[in-house]
Amino acid sequence: MYDELAIERAVKARFGIDVDIRQTIVHKVPVSRTSEATLFLTIKKQLYLYVNGQSKLLLSDIKKIVSKMGLKAETFIPPKGQPDYFNEVGKVKFREVFPGRKLINEDDIRFYRTLVPYNPALVLISEVKGYVYQFDSDSNTDWRVAAKFAYRRIKTS
């Protein structure tokens, strides 16, 4: 219960989203050697993944973690007060490499958007196909089943 309250407060402070945790699917499971994740369901039946790590995490790292855990991401929530965070920082990274370019479009920054620092991370999950995996260095694939859980978010108008 205390851990759920801590996550609710961290999400509110960092991302500006009020979440009321209804059920924790997996709590602080390892997703790399230095990072852990919590998968939880809110009262509004939205599934979120909260990833926190000791080392530097990029958006590409979070995308890889989501995929390896057997989840499908719907939205990567930007930090509070910065709705265009990934594009803005992606443009800065692009300009570091190509300082002379004036016109920058979405295709130009697609790769550089993945290099944006993103720790902690909050991801809205759209689908879980039966199992949630966690990192395990002793396993031959480095991942093992953490929980059995199926979820699919149905969009409504």
Secondary structure, 3 states (H helix, E strand, C coil): CHHHHHHHHHHHHHHCCCCCEEEEEEEEEECCCCEEEEEEEECCCCEEEEEEECCCCEHHHHHHHHHHCCEEEEEECCCCCCCCHHHHHHHHHHHHHCCCCCCCCHHHHHHHHCCCECCCEEEEEEEEEEEEEEECCCCCCCEEEEEEEEEECCCCC
